[in-house]
Amino acid sequence: MRLRILWPGKTSNRDIRVLEEFYLARINRLETCELIRTKEAKGIPEKFADRIREIEAAGLEEHIKNDYLIGLTDKGKEMSSIEFARFLEKIAASSTRIVTFVIGGFLGLEERILRRADFLLSLSRMTFSHELSRVMLLEQIYRSLTIMKGRKYAK
């Protein structure tokens, strides 16, 4: 299974960036995973939210081909770690497409990206910063891969 994670912009918080790299390295020991940082809309006032999401969507779409697209949104399905592992296992068994996770910026994903997604996933009903959501997704991908491969993961 090949995995990709797309999100706009760089992570500004150094501590969160360290955690991203930590989990990405662990994931890559189990499966191939590529992290792609796309264009972030900068310098645009938040009152132009539609414009911000549009700019970020265009940057994300440059990297989306015929992928199995999983969009992260609060409107998505919540799963336990075991359910998420089984979900990924099912995709891996039934498809040769790259599994691509897409996380939006601080305003979320543009509606057309959500409509294009094969699956909508929610990490929680709670709201988290987009930077923290990135780490949470990476950790859950790593946890799922360890479950799928029967490896021990410290709780």
GROMACS elastic network, one bead per residue, 0.5 to 0.9 nm:
[ bonds ]
;  ai    aj funct       b0    kb
    1    31     6  0.64968   500
    1    32     6  0.71501   500
    1    33     6  0.88650   500
    1    89     6  0.89889   500
    1    91     6  0.86446   500
    1    92     6  0.56193   500
    1    93     6  0.87077   500
    1    95     6  0.88498   500
    1    96     6  0.74583   500
    1    97     6  0.82328   500
    1    98     6  0.70072   500
    1    99     6  0.74811   500
    2    31     6  0.66040   500
    2    32     6  0.52108   500
    2    33     6  0.61110   500
    2    34     6  0.82599   500
    2    92     6  0.86684   500
    2    96     6  0.85419   500
    2    97     6  0.78416   500
    2    98     6  0.51352   500
    2    99     6  0.62131   500
    2   100     6  0.84777   500
    3    31     6  0.74809   500
    3    32     6  0.60856   500
    3    34     6  0.63253   500
    3    35     6  0.86347   500
    3    98     6  0.58249   500
    3   100     6  0.58035   500
    3   101     6  0.78634   500
    4    32     6  0.83140   500
    4    33     6  0.53588   500
    4    35     6  0.57897   500
    4    36     6  0.73139   500
    4    98     6  0.71097   500
    4    99     6  0.62092   500
    4   101     6  0.62360   500
    4   102     6  0.85377   500
    5    33     6  0.75790   500
    5    34     6  0.63300   500
    5    36     6  0.60926   500
    5    37     6  0.83523   500
    5    99     6  0.84611   500
    5   100     6  0.55711   500
    5   102     6  0.59734   500
    5   103     6  0.77602   500
    5   138     6  0.87844   500
    6    34     6  0.85833   500
    6    35     6  0.61948   500
    6    37     6  0.59249   500
    6    38     6  0.69374   500
    6    60     6  0.66943   500
    6    63     6  0.80210   500
    6    64     6  0.89246   500
    6   100     6  0.72360   500
    6   101     6  0.61722   500
    6   103     6  0.63162   500
    6   104     6  0.84379   500
    7    10     6  0.83905   500
    7    35     6  0.82783   500
    7    36     6  0.66553   500
    7    37     6  0.52453   500
    7    38     6  0.59021   500
    7    39     6  0.84136   500
    7    40     6  0.85750   500
    7    56     6  0.85641   500
    7    59     6  0.89883   500
    7    60     6  0.70654   500
    7   101     6  0.85486   500
    7   102     6  0.60040   500
    7   103     6  0.50291   500
    7   104     6  0.58800   500
    7   105     6  0.69744   500
    7   134     6  0.83640   500
    8    36     6  0.83726   500
    8    37     6  0.54050   500
    8    39     6  0.52799   500
    8    41     6  0.81380   500
    8    56     6  0.61327   500
    8    57     6  0.85134   500
    8    59     6  0.73838   500
    8    60     6  0.71580   500
    8   103     6  0.77055   500
    8   104     6  0.65257   500
    8   105     6  0.58597   500
    9    12     6  0.88095   500
    9    37     6  0.56121   500
    9    38     6  0.57401   500
    9    39     6  0.57841   500
    9    41     6  0.81414   500
    9    56     6  0.87887   500
    9   105     6  0.76426   500
   10    17     6  0.87110   500
   10    37     6  0.64720   500
   10    38     6  0.83307   500
   10    40     6  0.81361   500
   10   131     6  0.89208   500
   11    14     6  0.74014   500
   11    16     6  0.72298   500
   11    17     6  0.59268   500
   11   131     6  0.62288   500
   12    15     6  0.89394   500
   12    16     6  0.81053   500
   12    17     6  0.74486   500
   12   131     6  0.82484   500
   13    16     6  0.54289   500
   13    17     6  0.62325   500
   13    18     6  0.88381   500
   13   131     6  0.79353   500
   14    18     6  0.62676   500
   14    19     6  0.88095   500
   15    18     6  0.51936   500
   15    19     6  0.65533   500
   15    20     6  0.88402   500
   16    19     6  0.50826   500
   16    20     6  0.62313   500
   16    21     6  0.87627   500
   16   131     6  0.71388   500
   16   132     6  0.69820   500
   16   134     6  0.87532   500
   16   135     6  0.69962   500
   17    21     6  0.63223   500
   17    22     6  0.85575   500
   17   131     6  0.85792   500
   17   135     6  0.83386   500
   18    21     6  0.52638   500
   18    22     6  0.61167   500
   18    23     6  0.88111   500
   19    23     6  0.62241   500
   19    24     6  0.84125   500
   19   135     6  0.65082   500
   19   138     6  0.89452   500
   19   139     6  0.89354   500
   20    23     6  0.54583   500
   20    24     6  0.60094   500
   20    25     6  0.85697   500
   20   134     6  0.73243   500
   20   135     6  0.54394   500
   20   136     6  0.89737   500
   20   138     6  0.68848   500
   20   139     6  0.84719   500
   21    24     6  0.50078   500
   21    25     6  0.60262   500
   21    26     6  0.85892   500
   22    25     6  0.54143   500
   22    26     6  0.64881   500
   22    27     6  0.88455   500
   23    27     6  0.60618   500
   23    28     6  0.85440   500
   23   135     6  0.77422   500
   23   138     6  0.58928   500
   23   139     6  0.60100   500
   23   141     6  0.87289   500
   23   142     6  0.67388   500
   24    27     6  0.50659   500
   24    28     6  0.61577   500
   24    29     6  0.87988   500
   24    33     6  0.72692   500
   24    34     6  0.82899   500
   24    35     6  0.79990   500
   24   138     6  0.66895   500
   24   139     6  0.85190   500
   24   142     6  0.80355   500
   25    28     6  0.51710   500
   25    29     6  0.65768   500
   25    33     6  0.88674   500
   26    29     6  0.53065   500
   26    30     6  0.70923   500
   26   142     6  0.68047   500
   27    30     6  0.53966   500
   27    31     6  0.60274   500
   27    32     6  0.73741   500
   27    33     6  0.67317   500
   27   138     6  0.79560   500
   27   139     6  0.86887   500
   27   141     6  0.73215   500
   27   142     6  0.51864   500
   27   143     6  0.87876   500
   27   145     6  0.74880   500
   27   146     6  0.89453   500
   28    31     6  0.50374   500
   28    32     6  0.51004   500
   28    33     6  0.56647   500
   28    34     6  0.84360   500
   28   142     6  0.89458   500
   29    32     6  0.76878   500
   30   142     6  0.83019   500
   30   145     6  0.69155   500
   30   146     6  0.78906   500
   30   149     6  0.83608   500
   31   145     6  0.79193   500
   36    60     6  0.89431   500
   36    63     6  0.83025   500
   37    40     6  0.85970   500
   37    60     6  0.85461   500
   38    56     6  0.74523   500
   38    59     6  0.53775   500
   38    60     6  0.59842   500
   38    62     6  0.86776   500
   38    63     6  0.85232   500
   39    42     6  0.89805   500
   39    55     6  0.74946   500
   39    56     6  0.59197   500
   39    57     6  0.86939   500
   39    58     6  0.81690   500
   39    59     6  0.50836   500
   39    60     6  0.75401   500
   40    52     6  0.81689   500
   40    55     6  0.72713   500
   40    56     6  0.55537   500
   40    59     6  0.77364   500
   40   105     6  0.75255   500
   41    44     6  0.67859   500
   41    51     6  0.84136   500
   41    52     6  0.54316   500
   41    53     6  0.78027   500
   41    54     6  0.87529   500
   41    55     6  0.59441   500
   41    56     6  0.60809   500
   41   105     6  0.87590   500
   42    45     6  0.86353   500
   42    52     6  0.80895   500
   44    47     6  0.82807   500
   44    48     6  0.68566   500
   44    49     6  0.84791   500
   44    51     6  0.82435   500
   44    52     6  0.69722   500
   45    48     6  0.58339   500
   45    49     6  0.77389   500
   45    52     6  0.85816   500
   46    49     6  0.52750   500
   46    50     6  0.89442   500
   46    52     6  0.77192   500
   46   107     6  0.86390   500
   47    50     6  0.83891   500
   48    51     6  0.54265   500
   48    52     6  0.64252   500
   48    53     6  0.88976   500
   49    52     6  0.50410   500
   49    53     6  0.61945   500
   49    54     6  0.85030   500
   49   107     6  0.70301   500
   50    53     6  0.52370   500
   50    54     6  0.60714   500
   50    55     6  0.87325   500
   50   110     6  0.78480   500
   51    55     6  0.62290   500
   51    56     6  0.86261   500
   52    55     6  0.53414   500
   52    56     6  0.63004   500
   52    57     6  0.85510   500
   52   105     6  0.88857   500
   52   107     6  0.79446   500
   52   110     6  0.89750   500
   53    56     6  0.51337   500
   53    57     6  0.58971   500
   53    58     6  0.85799   500
   53   104     6  0.80661   500
   53   105     6  0.78061   500
   53   107     6  0.68835   500
   53   108     6  0.72698   500
   53   109     6  0.63765   500
   53   110     6  0.52006   500
   53   111     6  0.87351   500
   54    57     6  0.50296   500
   54    58     6  0.62141   500
   54    59     6  0.87606   500
   54   109     6  0.88074   500
   54   110     6  0.63326   500
   55    58     6  0.53021   500
   55    59     6  0.65557   500
   55    60     6  0.89029   500
   56    59     6  0.51676   500
   56    60     6  0.63111   500
   56    61     6  0.86937   500
   56   104     6  0.76466   500
   56   105     6  0.75006   500
   56   109     6  0.80834   500
   56   110     6  0.79528   500
   57    60     6  0.50364   500
   57    61     6  0.60277   500
   57    62     6  0.87360   500
   57   104     6  0.81724   500
   57   109     6  0.70475   500
   57   110     6  0.59640   500
   57   112     6  0.82435   500
   57   113     6  0.69042   500
   58    61     6  0.51500   500
   58    62     6  0.65286   500
   59    62     6  0.55297   500
   59    63     6  0.75375   500
   60    63     6  0.57299   500
   60    64     6  0.67541   500
   60   102     6  0.78428   500
   60   104     6  0.88908   500
   60   113     6  0.86164   500
   61    64     6  0.50215   500
   61    65     6  0.79445   500
   61   113     6  0.79868   500
   62    65     6  0.80366   500
   64    67     6  0.63425   500
   64    69     6  0.80190   500
   64   100     6  0.79023   500
   65    68     6  0.89588   500
   65    98     6  0.89838   500
   66    69     6  0.83707   500
   66    97     6  0.68076   500
   66    98     6  0.77461   500
   67    97     6  0.53118   500
   67    99     6  0.58725   500
   67   100     6  0.60867   500
   67   118     6  0.89167   500
   68    91     6  0.83703   500
   68    95     6  0.82982   500
   68    96     6  0.89939   500
   68    97     6  0.58470   500
   68    98     6  0.59469   500
   68   100     6  0.59502   500
   68   101     6  0.84511   500
   68   117     6  0.75590   500
   68   118     6  0.61225   500
   68   119     6  0.82082   500
   69    98     6  0.83210   500
   69    99     6  0.61927   500
   69   101     6  0.60645   500
   69   102     6  0.72910   500
   69   116     6  0.75695   500
   69   118     6  0.52097   500
   69   119     6  0.65755   500
   69   120     6  0.85446   500
   70    99     6  0.74274   500
   70   100     6  0.60318   500
   70   102     6  0.61872   500
   70   103     6  0.88873   500
   70   114     6  0.85760   500
   70   117     6  0.55854   500
   70   118     6  0.60238   500
   70   120     6  0.56370   500
   70   121     6  0.66343   500
   71    76     6  0.79235   500
   71   100     6  0.84076   500
   71   101     6  0.59253   500
   71   103     6  0.64830   500
   71   104     6  0.84743   500
   71   109     6  0.79287   500
   71   113     6  0.74495   500
   71   114     6  0.60193   500
   71   116     6  0.87200   500
   71   117     6  0.57897   500
   71   118     6  0.79440   500
   71   119     6  0.63997   500
   71   121     6  0.60680   500
   71   122     6  0.85246   500
   72    75     6  0.83038   500
   72    76     6  0.67629   500
   72   101     6  0.72367   500
   72   102     6  0.61453   500
   72   103     6  0.54141   500
   72   104     6  0.75018   500
   72   108     6  0.83921   500
   72   109     6  0.79445   500
   72   114     6  0.83612   500
   72   119     6  0.87311   500
   72   120     6  0.58855   500
   72   122     6  0.56898   500
   72   123     6  0.75430   500
   73    76     6  0.53202   500
   73    77     6  0.86514   500
   73   103     6  0.78471   500
   73   104     6  0.83197   500
   73   108     6  0.71281   500
   73   109     6  0.74288   500
   73   114     6  0.81369   500
   73   120     6  0.65080   500
   73   121     6  0.60576   500
   73   122     6  0.53126   500
   73   123     6  0.79920   500
   74    77     6  0.81816   500
   74    78     6  0.88920   500
   74   120     6  0.86913   500
   74   121     6  0.75956   500
   74   122     6  0.51409   500
   74   123     6  0.75989   500
   74   124     6  0.71201   500
   74   125     6  0.62252   500
   74   126     6  0.81112   500
   74   127     6  0.78654   500
   75   120     6  0.72016   500
   75   121     6  0.75575   500
   75   122     6  0.65982   500
   75   125     6  0.85674   500
   76   119     6  0.77762   500
   76   123     6  0.82649   500
   77   119     6  0.83949   500
   77   120     6  0.62012   500
   77   122     6  0.52669   500
   77   123     6  0.81783   500
   77   124     6  0.88455   500
   78    84     6  0.88326   500
   78   121     6  0.62934   500
   78   122     6  0.50218   500
   78   123     6  0.61080   500
   78   124     6  0.63515   500
   78   125     6  0.79741   500
   79    82     6  0.78501   500
   79    83     6  0.55967   500
   79    84     6  0.58051   500
   79   121     6  0.81721   500
   79   122     6  0.78664   500
   79   123     6  0.77092   500
   79   124     6  0.87028   500
   80    83     6  0.51032   500
   80    84     6  0.61266   500
   80    85     6  0.86065   500
   81    84     6  0.50400   500
   81    85     6  0.61660   500
   81    86     6  0.86882   500
   81   140     6  0.67536   500
   81   141     6  0.88481   500
   81   143     6  0.72248   500
   81   144     6  0.63669   500
   81   147     6  0.86400   500
   82    85     6  0.50876   500
   82    86     6  0.62693   500
   82    87     6  0.85466   500
   82   143     6  0.88892   500
   82   144     6  0.69562   500
   82   147     6  0.73030   500
   82   148     6  0.89501   500
   83    86     6  0.51295   500
   83    87     6  0.60470   500
   83    88     6  0.86811   500
   83   144     6  0.87491   500
   84    88     6  0.62333   500
   84    89     6  0.84963   500
   84   140     6  0.80904   500
   84   141     6  0.82956   500
   84   144     6  0.64948   500
   85    88     6  0.52135   500
   85    89     6  0.60663   500
   85    90     6  0.86156   500
   85   140     6  0.86514   500
   85   141     6  0.78894   500
   85   143     6  0.78624   500
   85   145     6  0.66645   500
   85   146     6  0.85918   500
   85   147     6  0.64438   500
   85   148     6  0.61339   500
   86    90     6  0.60943   500
   86    91     6  0.86660   500
   86   144     6  0.79706   500
   86   147     6  0.86846   500
   86   148     6  0.73739   500
   87    90     6  0.51955   500
   87    91     6  0.64297   500
   87    92     6  0.87449   500
   88    91     6  0.50988   500
   88    92     6  0.61302   500
   88    93     6  0.85968   500
   88    99     6  0.86530   500
   88   141     6  0.88274   500
   88   144     6  0.77217   500
   88   145     6  0.84068   500
   88   148     6  0.85128   500
   89    92     6  0.50910   500
   89    93     6  0.61824   500
   89    94     6  0.86817   500
   89   144     6  0.88136   500
   89   145     6  0.86283   500
   89   148     6  0.67419   500
   90    93     6  0.51388   500
   90    94     6  0.61574   500
   90    95     6  0.84309   500
   91    94     6  0.52464   500
   91    95     6  0.57026   500
   91    96     6  0.84214   500
   91    97     6  0.87714   500
   91    99     6  0.80765   500
   92    95     6  0.56834   500
   92    96     6  0.70047   500
   92    97     6  0.84402   500
   92    99     6  0.84030   500
   93    96     6  0.81167   500
   95    98     6  0.83413   500
   96    99     6  0.87932   500
   97   100     6  0.89498   500
  101   137     6  0.88622   500
  102   109     6  0.82255   500
  102   113     6  0.86093   500
  102   117     6  0.89132   500
  103   108     6  0.72824   500
  103   109     6  0.69414   500
  103   130     6  0.75892   500
  103   133     6  0.81530   500
  103   134     6  0.73624   500
  104   107     6  0.68752   500
  104   110     6  0.78322   500
  104   130     6  0.72062   500
  105   108     6  0.52601   500
  105   109     6  0.70253   500
  105   130     6  0.60234   500
  105   131     6  0.84321   500
  106   109     6  0.88445   500
  106   129     6  0.69642   500
  106   130     6  0.55684   500
  106   131     6  0.84618   500
  107   110     6  0.86494   500
  107   130     6  0.85972   500
  108   130     6  0.80803   500
  109   112     6  0.82773   500
  109   113     6  0.65046   500
  109   114     6  0.67634   500
  110   113     6  0.55654   500
  110   114     6  0.67298   500
  111   114     6  0.50737   500
  111   115     6  0.62414   500
  111   116     6  0.86389   500
  112   116     6  0.60874   500
  112   117     6  0.86541   500
  113   116     6  0.50479   500
  113   117     6  0.62727   500
  114   117     6  0.52506   500
  114   118     6  0.86178   500
  114   119     6  0.85015   500
  114   120     6  0.72230   500
  115   118     6  0.81632   500
  116   119     6  0.88356   500
  117   120     6  0.66450   500
  122   125     6  0.71123   500
  123   126     6  0.82692   500
  123   133     6  0.76884   500
  123   136     6  0.77085   500
  123   137     6  0.74256   500
  124   127     6  0.73581   500
  124   128     6  0.86067   500
  127   130     6  0.89833   500
  127   133     6  0.89641   500
  128   131     6  0.81057   500
  128   132     6  0.63118   500
  128   133     6  0.60684   500
  129   132     6  0.52462   500
  129   133     6  0.61504   500
  129   134     6  0.87208   500
  130   134     6  0.63503   500
  131   134     6  0.52512   500
  131   135     6  0.69411   500
  131   136     6  0.89830   500
  132   135     6  0.53096   500
  132   136     6  0.63049   500
  132   137     6  0.87073   500
  133   137     6  0.60749   500
  133   138     6  0.85798   500
  134   137     6  0.52310   500
  134   138     6  0.62898   500
  134   139     6  0.86629   500
  135   138     6  0.50826   500
  135   139     6  0.60754   500
  135   140     6  0.85682   500
  136   139     6  0.51398   500
  136   140     6  0.61795   500
  136   141     6  0.86193   500
  137   140     6  0.51398   500
  137   141     6  0.61241   500
  137   142     6  0.85787   500
  138   141     6  0.51236   500
  138   142     6  0.61825   500
  138   143     6  0.85570   500
  139   142     6  0.51138   500
  139   143     6  0.60629   500
  139   144     6  0.85279   500
  140   144     6  0.59360   500
  140   145     6  0.84763   500
  141   144     6  0.50755   500
  141   145     6  0.61868   500
  141   146     6  0.87017   500
  142   145     6  0.51745   500
  142   146     6  0.63390   500
  142   147     6  0.87218   500
  143   146     6  0.52133   500
  143   147     6  0.63165   500
  143   148     6  0.87127   500
  143   153     6  0.68966   500
  144   147     6  0.50222   500
  144   148     6  0.60931   500
  144   149     6  0.85843   500
  145   149     6  0.60928   500
  145   150     6  0.84268   500
  145   151     6  0.83367   500
  146   149     6  0.51637   500
  146   150     6  0.59321   500
  146   152     6  0.66636   500
  146   153     6  0.66166   500
  147   150     6  0.51007   500
  147   151     6  0.60978   500
  147   152     6  0.76009   500
  147   153     6  0.79108   500
  148   151     6  0.77706   500
